Amino acid sequence: MKVDVILGLQWGDEGKGKIVDVFSPQYDVIARFQGGPNAGHTIEFDGKKFVLHTIPSGIFHKNSMNVIGNGVIIDPVILFREIDKLSETGMKPEENLLIANRAHLILPTHRMLDSVFETAKKDAKIGSTLKGIGPTYTDKYARNGIRVGNICYPGFRKTYDNLKELHLKMVSSYNFDITALTLDGVPFAEYEARWFESIERMKDLKVLDAEVFINKSLVEGRSVLAEGAQGTMLDVDFGSYPFVTSSSTIAAGVCTGLGVSPHNIGKVFGVFKAYCTRVGSGPFPTELINETGEKLRQGGKEFGSTTGRPRRCGWLDLPALKYAIMLNGVDSLIMMKADVLNPFERLSVCTAYKESGKFLDSYPYELSSEGLEPQYTEVEGWHTDLIDSSSMEALPVALKNYVKFIEDFVELPIDTISLGPDRLQTLQRN
């Protein structure tokens, strides 16, 4: 067996959580391989809506084991907030949830640093979710981090205090008023107390050598699906740097984020929206700062599931999509939110860029160049409701043409189309 992968091909928020939920019944193991509570994976079914930040999106299927991999960073407070909300619905998420002992912990002072660093950037802010993601990954690679496996060690509290002291020294150099800082609306000291309470609760969860579990699962013939967070265009190496996340969001990140060999990567499913969105700062060539952009935002309910911030909206960017497909070795495409484009009689699609009078048909190194202009091709919209479209064949001709236009450009099939937020509003070719 090999590890199949579901990941985003744009700037995140593509709808990966829904697709993982739809695909989960076909898999024995669902594993998050990177990111942290900056993710917001929304799943809707039976009239209920759930937003997951750390727990894998296969948690609603009792027959699937859900693994928080070593590449994920965990805030215990947020983790148990999720667990408790699921428990309120009658679920028992602890029964099919596994946590890698090598996953790193987000400390309250990591979140403090995130706020300090973002405030200090002033107009150059990157749009951080302020969940402590960047500082935690920084400590991980600086070899200062604290891992889940450390929580049962006798010297855990001393290790925590030493790292906290280091963080506070860093904060003091910014002349930041710590007394005014709140985390999720509560004073720092109160949040820290909750953090330690959650640490104690973590000792009752199933913590293990996740890389051994996953590789053993493959050897024993169990199917594994890796779930990505954020999106390719936010990858720390290949995204629109520096306006990116702090982890590897592409298929290559599965190997380090779960501890599997490249030989064990199977099919890669790439998820993208029928248009583009982005949260926070950073270049966005096809952004529409007008009535059309607002129409997309309202129609798609484009407000961050983690931060609540309104997402920036624009037309589909095919050069960026093709670039993301190349990086990930995508085998099959999944197009989300086609229904959001229902009201439009005409659609525009970016098929190239123009810079200093020269045409570029590929994703450039410096996407933020002021002289970069998207070049559009206009196509016919379907301008109708898709409620009666129960199969790919039943889709309006104009939507089929839109799909074909994208497929021809990126040279890859779109095998799944989402027509709404519910798991049942999903059409699959195969």
ZAMARGU-4260 file (C-alpha; in steps of 0.2 Angstrom, whole numbers, plus 5000, padded with zeros to 4 digits):
<rodrens>
0) 5000/5000/5000 | 5005/5018/4998 | 5000/5035/5006 | 4988/5045/4995 | 4988/5063/4998
5) 4975/5077/4998 | 4981/5095/4998 | 4977/5113/4992 | 4983/5120/4976 | 4980/5139/4980
10) 4982/5150/4995 | 4972/5138/5007 | 4954/5138/5011 | 4951/5127/4995 | 4939/5115/5004
15) 4951/5101/5008 | 4942/5096/5024 | 4926/5092/5015 | 4935/5081/5002 | 4945/5072/5016
20) 4928/5069/5024 | 4920/5062/5008 | 4935/5051/5004 | 4938/5045/5022 | 4926/5029/5021
25) 4939/5023/5008 | 4953/5024/5020 | 4959/5015/5036 | 4970/5029/5042 | 4969/5048/5040
30) 4984/5058/5044 | 4988/5077/5045 | 5006/5080/5040 | 5009/5099/5043 | 5002/5115/5050
35) 4993/5118/5066 | 4978/5127/5072 | 4980/5140/5059 | 4970/5127/5048 | 4951/5128/5048
40) 4944/5113/5039 | 4925/5114/5038 | 4914/5099/5036 | 4895/5099/5034 | 4883/5085/5035
45) 4865/5081/5042 | 4862/5099/5044 | 4877/5101/5056 | 4893/5111/5053 | 4910/5107/5061
50) 4927/5117/5060 | 4943/5107/5064 | 4959/5115/5067 | 4971/5101/5072 | 4961/5085/5072
55) 4961/5076/5055 | 4944/5078/5045 | 4941/5059/5045 | 4937/5059/5063 | 4918/5058/5059
60) 4921/5040/5052 | 4922/5028/5066 | 4932/5015/5056 | 4946/5027/5052 | 4960/5030/5063
65) 4965/5049/5063 | 4983/5053/5066 | 4990/5070/5071 | 5008/5068/5063 | 5025/5074/5068
70) 5025/5088/5056 | 5010/5096/5065 | 5011/5108/5079 | 4999/5107/5093 | 4991/5120/5105
75) 4984/5109/5119 | 4970/5122/5123 | 4964/5122/5105 | 4965/5103/5103 | 4954/5100/5118
80) 4942/5114/5113 | 4939/5104/5097 | 4938/5087/5107 | 4925/5094/5119 | 4915/5101/5105
85) 4914/5085/5096 | 4910/5076/5112 | 4895/5087/5115 | 4888/5080/5100 | 4889/5062/5107
90) 4905/5058/5098 | 4920/5050/5106 | 4935/5057/5096 | 4948/5050/5108 | 4944/5033/5103
95) 4950/5035/5085 | 4963/5049/5088 | 4982/5046/5088 | 4995/5059/5091 | 5013/5058/5086
100) 5025/5060/5101 | 5037/5069/5089 | 5024/5083/5086 | 5029/5100/5093 | 5019/5110/5106
105) 5014/5128/5104 | 5017/5137/5120 | 5007/5152/5126 | 5023/5162/5124 | 5024/5157/5106
110) 5007/5165/5103 | 5014/5180/5113 | 5029/5181/5101 | 5017/5180/5086 | 5008/5195/5091
115) 5024/5205/5095 | 5032/5201/5079 | 5016/5205/5069 | 5014/5221/5078 | 5032/5226/5075
120) 5030/5223/5056 | 5017/5237/5055 | 5013/5240/5037 | 5023/5225/5032 | 5012/5213/5041
125) 5011/5195/5033 | 4993/5192/5040 | 4997/5179/5053 | 4983/5170/5062 | 4992/5174/5078
130) 4991/5156/5083 | 5010/5154/5087 | 5014/5145/5071 | 5029/5154/5065 | 5038/5155/5082
135) 5034/5137/5086 | 5042/5131/5069 | 5056/5143/5072 | 5060/5134/5089 | 5058/5117/5081
140) 5072/5121/5068 | 5082/5130/5080 | 5082/5115/5091 | 5073/5123/5106 | 5056/5116/5104
145) 5046/5105/5116 | 5038/5089/5109 | 5022/5080/5114 | 5033/5065/5120 | 5041/5077/5133
150) 5026/5080/5143 | 5028/5064/5154 | 5047/5067/5157 | 5051/5073/5175 | 5060/5088/5169
155) 5046/5094/5158 | 5041/5110/5168 | 5059/5115/5169 | 5061/5114/5150 | 5045/5124/5148
160) 5051/5137/5160 | 5068/5139/5152 | 5060/5141/5135 | 5047/5153/5142 | 5061/5164/5149
165) 5070/5164/5133 | 5053/5170/5124 | 5050/5184/5137 | 5068/5191/5135 | 5064/5192/5116
170) 5048/5201/5120 | 5056/5213/5131 | 5067/5219/5117 | 5052/5225/5108 | 5045/5236/5122
175) 5029/5226/5121 | 5016/5228/5135 | 5014/5210/5141 | 5001/5215/5154 | 4989/5221/5139
180) 4991/5205/5130 | 4976/5192/5129 | 4975/5175/5121 | 4958/5171/5114 | 4951/5185/5124
185) 4958/5180/5141 | 4974/5186/5151 | 4990/5177/5147 | 4991/5170/5165 | 4974/5162/5163
190) 4978/5155/5146 | 4994/5148/5153 | 4984/5139/5167 | 4972/5132/5154 | 4987/5126/5144
195) 4994/5116/5159 | 4977/5109/5162 | 4976/5103/5144 | 4994/5096/5145 | 4988/5085/5159
200) 4973/5079/5149 | 4985/5075/5134 | 4992/5061/5145 | 4976/5051/5143 | 4976/5052/5124
205) 4985/5039/5113 | 5002/5046/5110 | 5014/5035/5100 | 5028/5033/5087 | 5016/5039/5073
210) 5029/5035/5059 | 5030/5017/5065 | 5011/5016/5066 | 5009/5023/5048 | 5023/5012/5040
215) 5017/4997/5049 | 4999/5000/5042 | 5006/5001/5025 | 5015/4985/5027 | 4999/4976/5034
220) 4989/4982/5019 | 4979/4997/5027 | 4975/5012/5016 | 4982/5029/5022 | 4976/5046/5017
225) 4987/5061/5021 | 4978/5077/5024 | 4987/5094/5020 | 4983/5111/5028 | 4985/5128/5020
230) 4989/5128/5001 | 5003/5126/4989 | 5005/5145/4986 | 5008/5147/5005 | 5022/5134/5005
235) 5038/5141/5014 | 5049/5137/4999 | 5038/5138/4984 | 5024/5150/4989 | 5023/5169/4988
240) 5037/5172/5000 | 5038/5180/5013 | 5019/5180/5014 | 5018/5161/5017 | 5016/5149/5031
245) 5030/5141/5041 | 5029/5123/5034 | 5030/5113/5018 | 5012/5112/5012 | 5016/5102/4996
250) 5017/5083/4993 | 5035/5082/4998 | 5030/5088/5015 | 5021/5071/5018 | 5038/5062/5019
255) 5045/5073/5033 | 5028/5076/5041 | 5023/5058/5043 | 5040/5049/5042 | 5036/5039/5026
260) 5048/5036/5011 | 5045/5045/4994 | 5043/5027/4987 | 5027/5026/4998 | 5018/5041/4991
265) 5003/5035/4980 | 4990/5046/4972 | 4990/5065/4974 | 4973/5074/4974 | 4974/5092/4971
270) 4960/5103/4978 | 4956/5120/4970 | 4942/5133/4970 | 4933/5137/4954 | 4940/5155/4958
275) 4954/5161/4969 | 4954/5168/4987 | 4967/5173/4999 | 4967/5178/5018 | 4980/5191/5025
280) 4993/5201/5016 | 5003/5196/5000 | 5002/5196/4981 | 4986/5191/4973 | 4987/5195/4954
285) 4969/5191/4950 | 4961/5200/4966 | 4945/5209/4962 | 4943/5225/4973 | 4926/5229/4966
290) 4908/5223/4966 | 4912/5207/4957 | 4925/5202/4971 | 4912/5206/4984 | 4899/5196/4975
295) 4911/5181/4976 | 4915/5184/4994 | 4896/5184/4999 | 4891/5170/4988 | 4905/5159/4994
300) 4904/5165/5012 | 4922/5169/5011 | 4927/5173/5029 | 4941/5164/5037 | 4935/5149/5048
305) 4950/5152/5059 | 4951/5171/5060 | 4934/5176/5054 | 4943/5189/5042 | 4935/5192/5025
310) 4945/5183/5012 | 4951/5193/4996 | 4943/5186/4981 | 4947/5185/4962 | 4946/5175/4946
315) 4954/5158/4944 | 4973/5159/4940 | 4978/5145/4929 | 4997/5149/4928 | 4998/5148/4947
320) 4987/5132/4947 | 4998/5123/4934 | 5013/5128/4944 | 5006/5120/4960 | 5001/5104/4950
325) 5019/5103/4944 | 5026/5105/4962 | 5015/5091/4969 | 5014/5079/4955 | 4995/5079/4955
330) 4986/5065/4948 | 4968/5071/4949 | 4960/5088/4952 | 4945/5092/4963 | 4936/5108/4959
335) 4927/5116/4974 | 4913/5129/4975 | 4907/5129/4957 | 4890/5134/4963 | 4897/5151/4969
340) 4899/5155/4950 | 4881/5152/4946 | 4875/5170/4945 | 4888/5175/4933 | 4884/5176/4914
345) 4903/5179/4910 | 4918/5173/4918 | 4936/5178/4917 | 4951/5166/4919 | 4969/5172/4920
350) 4979/5162/4907 | 4996/5172/4907 | 5005/5187/4916 | 5012/5202/4908 | 5027/5211/4915
355) 5036/5226/4907 | 5028/5222/4891 | 5033/5204/4891 | 5021/5189/4892 | 5024/5176/4905
360) 5015/5160/4904 | 5022/5153/4920 | 5022/5157/4938 | 5036/5171/4941 | 5049/5171/4956
365) 5042/5188/4961 | 5024/5188/4961 | 5022/5205/4970 | 5030/5215/4956 | 5019/5230/4954
370) 5021/5229/4935 | 5014/5211/4934 | 4997/5211/4925 | 4986/5196/4924 | 4980/5192/4906
375) 4962/5186/4905 | 4952/5175/4894 | 4933/5177/4895 | 4922/5162/4895 | 4903/5159/4896
380) 4895/5157/4913 | 4881/5144/4916 | 4870/5157/4925 | 4859/5144/4933 | 4856/5135/4949
385) 4865/5118/4950 | 4853/5110/4962 | 4847/5097/4949 | 4864/5092/4944 | 4865/5074/4951
390) 4880/5069/4940 | 4894/5075/4929 | 4884/5072/4914 | 4869/5083/4920 | 4880/5098/4922
395) 4876/5113/4911 | 4885/5114/4895 | 4894/5130/4900 | 4900/5122/4916 | 4906/5107/4906
400) 4915/5119/4895 | 4923/5128/4909 | 4929/5112/4916 | 4936/5107/4899 | 4945/5124/4897
405) 4954/5121/4914 | 4958/5103/4910 | 4966/5108/4893 | 4976/5121/4901 | 4984/5112/4915
410) 4983/5095/4906 | 4975/5085/4920 | 4957/5079/4923 | 4945/5086/4935 | 4937/5070/4942
415) 4927/5078/4957 | 4917/5094/4958 | 4909/5101/4973 | 4892/5110/4971 | 4889/5115/4989
420) 4896/5113/5007 | 4887/5097/5012 | 4897/5081/5009 | 4882/5075/4998 | 4884/5089/4986
425) 4899/5081/4977 | 4900/5074/4960 | 4913/5061/4955 | 4918/5056/4938 | 4925/5039/4943
</rodrens>
